[in-house]
Amino acid sequence: MNSTAQLGEKNVIAVDLTPDEALALTGVEFNGNHEVKATAQRKIRSAFEKTFDIQKN
C-alpha cells in the first residue's frame, strides 16, 4: 500500500513522550515491557496523521 502526504505550511509535529518512550525510540530495549516502543510509535503516527493530509493510493 502506498500513501502520499501533502505537506503544508505546518511542518512541525509535537508529541508528548515519557522518558522511557523517548529512549525506546533511540534503540534502548525494555526487556520487561515491549509495549513502550509501540506506544511511542502510535503517538507519533497519530500526531503525524492529524498534522498532515494523508491519502492512500
N, CA, C and O atoms as a CHARMM CRD file, in Angstrom:
* protein
*
  228
    1    1 MET  N      0.83500  -1.16300   0.00000 PROA 1      0.00000
    2    1 MET  CA     0.00000   0.00000   0.00000 PROA 1      0.00000
    3    1 MET  C      0.88500   1.23300   0.00000 PROA 1      0.00000
    4    1 MET  O      1.82400   1.32700   0.79100 PROA 1      0.00000
    5    2 ASN  N      0.59700   2.16000  -0.86500 PROA 2      0.00000
    6    2 ASN  CA     1.33300   3.42000  -0.93500 PROA 2      0.00000
    7    2 ASN  C      0.48000   4.52600  -0.34800 PROA 2      0.00000
    8    2 ASN  O     -0.74900   4.46700  -0.39400 PROA 2      0.00000
    9    3 SER  N      1.13500   5.53100   0.20300 PROA 3      0.00000
   10    3 SER  CA     0.40800   6.69000   0.69700 PROA 3      0.00000
   11    3 SER  C      1.19200   7.94100   0.35400 PROA 3      0.00000
   12    3 SER  O      2.41500   7.90700   0.21500 PROA 3      0.00000
   13    4 THR  N      0.48000   9.03200   0.22100 PROA 4      0.00000
   14    4 THR  CA     1.08200  10.30200  -0.11500 PROA 4      0.00000
   15    4 THR  C      0.73800  11.29900   0.97200 PROA 4      0.00000
   16    4 THR  O     -0.41900  11.39400   1.38200 PROA 4      0.00000
   17    5 ALA  N      1.71100  12.03100   1.43600 PROA 5      0.00000
   18    5 ALA  CA     1.47400  13.06300   2.45600 PROA 5      0.00000
   19    5 ALA  C      1.58100  14.42700   1.79700 PROA 5      0.00000
   20    5 ALA  O      2.58800  14.74500   1.16400 PROA 5      0.00000
   21    6 GLN  N      0.54800  15.21800   1.94800 PROA 6      0.00000
   22    6 GLN  CA     0.57100  16.58600   1.46500 PROA 6      0.00000
   23    6 GLN  C      1.15000  17.44600   2.58500 PROA 6      0.00000
   24    6 GLN  O      0.49800  17.66000   3.60700 PROA 6      0.00000
   25    7 LEU  N      2.35400  17.93100   2.39600 PROA 7      0.00000
   26    7 LEU  CA     2.99700  18.75300   3.41300 PROA 7      0.00000
   27    7 LEU  C      2.60400  20.20000   3.20000 PROA 7      0.00000
   28    7 LEU  O      2.92200  20.80000   2.17400 PROA 7      0.00000
   29    8 GLY  N      1.92100  20.74200   4.16100 PROA 8      0.00000
   30    8 GLY  CA     1.50100  22.13300   4.08500 PROA 8      0.00000
   31    8 GLY  C      2.53000  23.03400   4.72300 PROA 8      0.00000
   32    8 GLY  O      3.71400  22.70400   4.79500 PROA 8      0.00000
   33    9 GLU  N      2.06200  24.17300   5.18200 PROA 9      0.00000
   34    9 GLU  CA     2.96500  25.11700   5.82800 PROA 9      0.00000
   35    9 GLU  C      3.25700  24.72400   7.26400 PROA 9      0.00000
   36    9 GLU  O      4.21300  25.22000   7.86000 PROA 9      0.00000
   37   10 LYS  N      2.45600  23.85100   7.81900 PROA 10     0.00000
   38   10 LYS  CA     2.63500  23.41600   9.21000 PROA 10     0.00000
   39   10 LYS  C      3.54400  22.19000   9.21800 PROA 10     0.00000
   40   10 LYS  O      3.05200  21.06100   9.20200 PROA 10     0.00000
   41   11 ASN  N      4.84600  22.39000   9.24400 PROA 11     0.00000
   42   11 ASN  CA     5.81200  21.29500   9.13500 PROA 11     0.00000
   43   11 ASN  C      6.43400  20.91400  10.47000 PROA 11     0.00000
   44   11 ASN  O      7.57100  20.44400  10.50800 PROA 11     0.00000
   45   12 VAL  N      5.70800  21.10800  11.56400 PROA 12     0.00000
   46   12 VAL  CA     6.21200  20.75800  12.88700 PROA 12     0.00000
   47   12 VAL  C      5.20200  19.83500  13.54800 PROA 12     0.00000
   48   12 VAL  O      3.99800  20.08800  13.52000 PROA 12     0.00000
   49   13 ILE  N      5.70900  18.75600  14.14600 PROA 13     0.00000
   50   13 ILE  CA     4.86000  17.83400  14.88200 PROA 13     0.00000
   51   13 ILE  C      5.34300  17.82900  16.32000 PROA 13     0.00000
   52   13 ILE  O      6.53100  17.63800  16.58400 PROA 13     0.00000
   53   14 ALA  N      4.41800  18.04000  17.25400 PROA 14     0.00000
   54   14 ALA  CA     4.75400  17.98900  18.67000 PROA 14     0.00000
   55   14 ALA  C      4.07900  16.76900  19.28600 PROA 14     0.00000
   56   14 ALA  O      2.87400  16.56500  19.13600 PROA 14     0.00000
   57   15 VAL  N      4.87900  15.96300  19.98200 PROA 15     0.00000
   58   15 VAL  CA     4.36400  14.74800  20.60700 PROA 15     0.00000
   59   15 VAL  C      4.88100  14.69000  22.03900 PROA 15     0.00000
   60   15 VAL  O      6.07200  14.88000  22.28500 PROA 15     0.00000
   61   16 ASP  N      3.98200  14.42700  22.98000 PROA 16     0.00000
   62   16 ASP  CA     4.39100  14.24700  24.37400 PROA 16     0.00000
   63   16 ASP  C      4.75800  12.79000  24.59800 PROA 16     0.00000
   64   16 ASP  O      3.91300  11.90200  24.48400 PROA 16     0.00000
   65   17 LEU  N      6.02600  12.55000  24.91700 PROA 17     0.00000
   66   17 LEU  CA     6.51800  11.20100  25.19100 PROA 17     0.00000
   67   17 LEU  C      7.05100  11.13800  26.61300 PROA 17     0.00000
   68   17 LEU  O      7.56900  12.12200  27.13900 PROA 17     0.00000
   69   18 THR  N      6.91900   9.97700  27.22400 PROA 18     0.00000
   70   18 THR  CA     7.56200   9.76600  28.51800 PROA 18     0.00000
   71   18 THR  C      9.05200   9.57100  28.25500 PROA 18     0.00000
   72   18 THR  O      9.44400   9.27500  27.12600 PROA 18     0.00000
   73   19 PRO  N      9.88900   9.73200  29.28100 PROA 19     0.00000
   74   19 PRO  CA    11.32300   9.47800  29.07800 PROA 19     0.00000
   75   19 PRO  C     11.59300   8.05600  28.55800 PROA 19     0.00000
   76   19 PRO  O     12.46000   7.87100  27.70400 PROA 19     0.00000
   77   20 ASP  N     10.86900   7.06200  29.06000 PROA 20     0.00000
   78   20 ASP  CA    11.05700   5.68700  28.58200 PROA 20     0.00000
   79   20 ASP  C     10.68300   5.55200  27.11700 PROA 20     0.00000
   80   20 ASP  O     11.37100   4.85700  26.37000 PROA 20     0.00000
   81   21 GLU  N      9.59600   6.20800  26.68600 PROA 21     0.00000
   82   21 GLU  CA     9.18900   6.14800  25.27800 PROA 21     0.00000
   83   21 GLU  C     10.24500   6.79100  24.38200 PROA 21     0.00000
   84   21 GLU  O     10.56100   6.26200  23.31700 PROA 21     0.00000
   85   22 ALA  N     10.78600   7.91800  24.80500 PROA 22     0.00000
   86   22 ALA  CA    11.82500   8.58100  24.01600 PROA 22     0.00000
   87   22 ALA  C     13.06200   7.70100  23.91100 PROA 22     0.00000
   88   22 ALA  O     13.64900   7.59200  22.83500 PROA 22     0.00000
   89   23 LEU  N     13.46500   7.07500  25.00600 PROA 23     0.00000
   90   23 LEU  CA    14.61400   6.18000  24.96800 PROA 23     0.00000
   91   23 LEU  C     14.35400   4.97700  24.06400 PROA 23     0.00000
   92   23 LEU  O     15.24300   4.54700  23.33000 PROA 23     0.00000
   93   24 ALA  N     13.14600   4.44000  24.11600 PROA 24     0.00000
   94   24 ALA  CA    12.81800   3.28200  23.28700 PROA 24     0.00000
   95   24 ALA  C     12.94700   3.61400  21.80100 PROA 24     0.00000
   96   24 ALA  O     13.34400   2.75900  21.00900 PROA 24     0.00000
   97   25 LEU  N     12.62100   4.82800  21.42200 PROA 25     0.00000
   98   25 LEU  CA    12.73900   5.23100  20.01300 PROA 25     0.00000
   99   25 LEU  C     14.18600   5.40900  19.57500 PROA 25     0.00000
  100   25 LEU  O     14.47400   5.40700  18.37800 PROA 25     0.00000
  101   26 THR  N     15.10100   5.56300  20.53000 PROA 26     0.00000
  102   26 THR  CA    16.52200   5.67400  20.18100 PROA 26     0.00000
  103   26 THR  C     17.18900   4.31200  20.06900 PROA 26     0.00000
  104   26 THR  O     18.34800   4.21400  19.66500 PROA 26     0.00000
  105   27 GLY  N     16.45000   3.25200  20.42900 PROA 27     0.00000
  106   27 GLY  CA    17.01700   1.91700  20.30600 PROA 27     0.00000
  107   27 GLY  C     17.19700   1.18200  21.61700 PROA 27     0.00000
  108   27 GLY  O     17.53300  -0.00200  21.62300 PROA 27     0.00000
  109   28 VAL  N     16.97700   1.86900  22.72900 PROA 28     0.00000
  110   28 VAL  CA    17.07100   1.20100  24.02600 PROA 28     0.00000
  111   28 VAL  C     15.92600   0.20200  24.13600 PROA 28     0.00000
  112   28 VAL  O     14.77600   0.53100  23.84500 PROA 28     0.00000
  113   29 GLU  N     16.24300  -1.01700  24.55700 PROA 29     0.00000
  114   29 GLU  CA    15.21500  -2.04700  24.67100 PROA 29     0.00000
  115   29 GLU  C     14.79400  -2.23200  26.12100 PROA 29     0.00000
  116   29 GLU  O     15.62600  -2.26000  27.02800 PROA 29     0.00000
  117   30 PHE  N     13.51100  -2.35700  26.31800 PROA 30     0.00000
  118   30 PHE  CA    12.94100  -2.61000  27.63100 PROA 30     0.00000
  119   30 PHE  C     12.46500  -4.05800  27.62900 PROA 30     0.00000
  120   30 PHE  O     11.35200  -4.35500  27.19600 PROA 30     0.00000
  121   31 ASN  N     13.31600  -4.95000  28.11500 PROA 31     0.00000
  122   31 ASN  CA    13.02300  -6.37900  28.04900 PROA 31     0.00000
  123   31 ASN  C     11.74300  -6.75500  28.77500 PROA 31     0.00000
  124   31 ASN  O     11.04700  -7.67900  28.35300 PROA 31     0.00000
  125   32 GLY  N     11.42400  -6.07100  29.83900 PROA 32     0.00000
  126   32 GLY  CA    10.22600  -6.39100  30.59900 PROA 32     0.00000
  127   32 GLY  C      8.95600  -5.81700  30.00300 PROA 32     0.00000
  128   32 GLY  O      7.85700  -6.24900  30.35200 PROA 32     0.00000
  129   33 ASN  N      9.09400  -4.82900  29.09000 PROA 33     0.00000
  130   33 ASN  CA     7.91000  -4.16400  28.55300 PROA 33     0.00000
  131   33 ASN  C      8.15200  -3.75000  27.10500 PROA 33     0.00000
  132   33 ASN  O      8.72900  -2.69700  26.83300 PROA 33     0.00000
  133   34 HSD  N      7.70700  -4.59000  26.19200 PROA 34     0.00000
  134   34 HSD  CA     7.88300  -4.29900  24.76100 PROA 34     0.00000
  135   34 HSD  C      6.86500  -3.28500  24.25400 PROA 34     0.00000
  136   34 HSD  O      6.96700  -2.80800  23.12400 PROA 34     0.00000
  137   35 GLU  N      5.89200  -2.96100  25.08300 PROA 35     0.00000
  138   35 GLU  CA     4.82700  -2.04000  24.68300 PROA 35     0.00000
  139   35 GLU  C      5.29100  -0.58400  24.68600 PROA 35     0.00000
  140   35 GLU  O      4.63800   0.26900  24.08500 PROA 35     0.00000
  141   36 VAL  N      6.40500  -0.28700  25.35000 PROA 36     0.00000
  142   36 VAL  CA     6.88300   1.09400  25.46400 PROA 36     0.00000
  143   36 VAL  C      7.15700   1.67700  24.07800 PROA 36     0.00000
  144   36 VAL  O      6.68400   2.76900  23.76300 PROA 36     0.00000
  145   37 LYS  N      7.90500   0.97100  23.25900 PROA 37     0.00000
  146   37 LYS  CA     8.23400   1.46600  21.92100 PROA 37     0.00000
  147   37 LYS  C      6.99200   1.54300  21.04500 PROA 37     0.00000
  148   37 LYS  O      6.81900   2.50300  20.29400 PROA 37     0.00000
  149   38 ALA  N      6.13200   0.54300  21.13500 PROA 38     0.00000
  150   38 ALA  CA     4.91600   0.52700  20.32200 PROA 38     0.00000
  151   38 ALA  C      4.01200   1.71300  20.66600 PROA 38     0.00000
  152   38 ALA  O      3.41700   2.32200  19.77800 PROA 38     0.00000
  153   39 THR  N      3.91500   2.03400  21.94200 PROA 39     0.00000
  154   39 THR  CA     3.09800   3.16900  22.36900 PROA 39     0.00000
  155   39 THR  C      3.65900   4.47400  21.81700 PROA 39     0.00000
  156   39 THR  O      2.90400   5.32100  21.34100 PROA 39     0.00000
  157   40 ALA  N      4.96900   4.64100  21.87600 PROA 40     0.00000
  158   40 ALA  CA     5.61200   5.84800  21.34900 PROA 40     0.00000
  159   40 ALA  C      5.38000   5.96400  19.84100 PROA 40     0.00000
  160   40 ALA  O      5.09000   7.05000  19.33900 PROA 40     0.00000
  161   41 GLN  N      5.50500   4.85900  19.12800 PROA 41     0.00000
  162   41 GLN  CA     5.28500   4.88400  17.68600 PROA 41     0.00000
  163   41 GLN  C      3.83900   5.23800  17.34500 PROA 41     0.00000
  164   41 GLN  O      3.58600   5.97300  16.39000 PROA 41     0.00000
  165   42 ARG  N      2.89000   4.71500  18.12400 PROA 42     0.00000
  166   42 ARG  CA     1.48000   5.04500  17.89100 PROA 42     0.00000
  167   42 ARG  C      1.22300   6.53400  18.11400 PROA 42     0.00000
  168   42 ARG  O      0.47500   7.15300  17.35800 PROA 42     0.00000
  169   43 LYS  N      1.83600   7.11000  19.14300 PROA 43     0.00000
  170   43 LYS  CA     1.66900   8.53400  19.41500 PROA 43     0.00000
  171   43 LYS  C      2.19500   9.37500  18.25200 PROA 43     0.00000
  172   43 LYS  O      1.55600  10.34400  17.84100 PROA 43     0.00000
  173   44 ILE  N      3.34400   9.00400  17.73300 PROA 44     0.00000
  174   44 ILE  CA     3.93800   9.75500  16.62100 PROA 44     0.00000
  175   44 ILE  C      3.09400   9.60400  15.36400 PROA 44     0.00000
  176   44 ILE  O      2.84600  10.58600  14.66400 PROA 44     0.00000
  177   45 ARG  N      2.65100   8.39200  15.07200 PROA 45     0.00000
  178   45 ARG  CA     1.82000   8.16900  13.88500 PROA 45     0.00000
  179   45 ARG  C      0.52400   8.96700  13.98400 PROA 45     0.00000
  180   45 ARG  O      0.09500   9.58000  13.00600 PROA 45     0.00000
  181   46 SER  N     -0.09500   8.96300  15.15100 PROA 46     0.00000
  182   46 SER  CA    -1.34500   9.69600  15.34500 PROA 46     0.00000
  183   46 SER  C     -1.13300  11.19900  15.14800 PROA 46     0.00000
  184   46 SER  O     -1.93300  11.85600  14.48200 PROA 46     0.00000
  185   47 ALA  N     -0.06500  11.73800  15.72000 PROA 47     0.00000
  186   47 ALA  CA     0.22900  13.16200  15.57000 PROA 47     0.00000
  187   47 ALA  C      0.51000  13.50500  14.11400 PROA 47     0.00000
  188   47 ALA  O      0.08800  14.55600  13.63200 PROA 47     0.00000
  189   48 PHE  N      1.21700  12.62800  13.41100 PROA 48     0.00000
  190   48 PHE  CA     1.51700  12.85800  12.00000 PROA 48     0.00000
  191   48 PHE  C      0.24300  12.88700  11.18300 PROA 48     0.00000
  192   48 PHE  O      0.06400  13.76200  10.33600 PROA 48     0.00000
  193   49 GLU  N     -0.64800  11.93100  11.43100 PROA 49     0.00000
  194   49 GLU  CA    -1.89400  11.85800  10.67200 PROA 49     0.00000
  195   49 GLU  C     -2.80200  13.05000  10.95200 PROA 49     0.00000
  196   49 GLU  O     -3.55000  13.47300  10.07000 PROA 49     0.00000
  197   50 LYS  N     -2.75000  13.59500  12.15900 PROA 50     0.00000
  198   50 LYS  CA    -3.55000  14.77300  12.49000 PROA 50     0.00000
  199   50 LYS  C     -2.96800  16.04100  11.87600 PROA 50     0.00000
  200   50 LYS  O     -3.70200  16.98800  11.59200 PROA 50     0.00000
  201   51 THR  N     -1.65100  16.06300  11.66900 PROA 51     0.00000
  202   51 THR  CA    -0.97300  17.25300  11.17100 PROA 51     0.00000
  203   51 THR  C     -0.98000  17.35300   9.65400 PROA 51     0.00000
  204   51 THR  O     -1.13800  18.44200   9.10100 PROA 51     0.00000
  205   52 PHE  N     -0.80600  16.21400   8.97600 PROA 52     0.00000
  206   52 PHE  CA    -0.69700  16.21500   7.52200 PROA 52     0.00000
  207   52 PHE  C     -1.85800  15.46500   6.89300 PROA 52     0.00000
  208   52 PHE  O     -2.43100  14.55900   7.49900 PROA 52     0.00000
  209   53 ASP  N     -2.19400  15.84500   5.68800 PROA 53     0.00000
  210   53 ASP  CA    -3.26000  15.19900   4.93800 PROA 53     0.00000
  211   53 ASP  C     -2.69100  13.95200   4.26900 PROA 53     0.00000
  212   53 ASP  O     -1.91000  14.05800   3.32400 PROA 53     0.00000
  213   54 ILE  N     -3.07400  12.78000   4.74900 PROA 54     0.00000
  214   54 ILE  CA    -2.56700  11.50700   4.22900 PROA 54     0.00000
  215   54 ILE  C     -3.59200  10.93400   3.25400 PROA 54     0.00000
  216   54 ILE  O     -4.77000  10.79600   3.58400 PROA 54     0.00000
  217   55 GLN  N     -3.13000  10.60100   2.04900 PROA 55     0.00000
  218   55 GLN  CA    -4.00600   9.99300   1.04700 PROA 55     0.00000
  219   55 GLN  C     -3.41300   8.64500   0.66100 PROA 55     0.00000
  220   55 GLN  O     -2.25500   8.56800   0.25300 PROA 55     0.00000
  221   56 LYS  N     -4.20500   7.57900   0.78900 PROA 56     0.00000
  222   56 LYS  CA    -3.74700   6.25800   0.39600 PROA 56     0.00000
  223   56 LYS  C     -3.98600   6.05500  -1.07700 PROA 56     0.00000
  224   56 LYS  O     -5.06000   6.37100  -1.58900 PROA 56     0.00000
  225   57 ASN  N     -2.97800   5.52200  -1.76800 PROA 57     0.00000
  226   57 ASN  CA    -3.06600   5.27200  -3.21800 PROA 57     0.00000
  227   57 ASN  C     -3.32900   3.81600  -3.47500 PROA 57     0.00000
  228   57 ASN  O     -3.43700   3.40200  -4.63000 PROA 57     0.00000
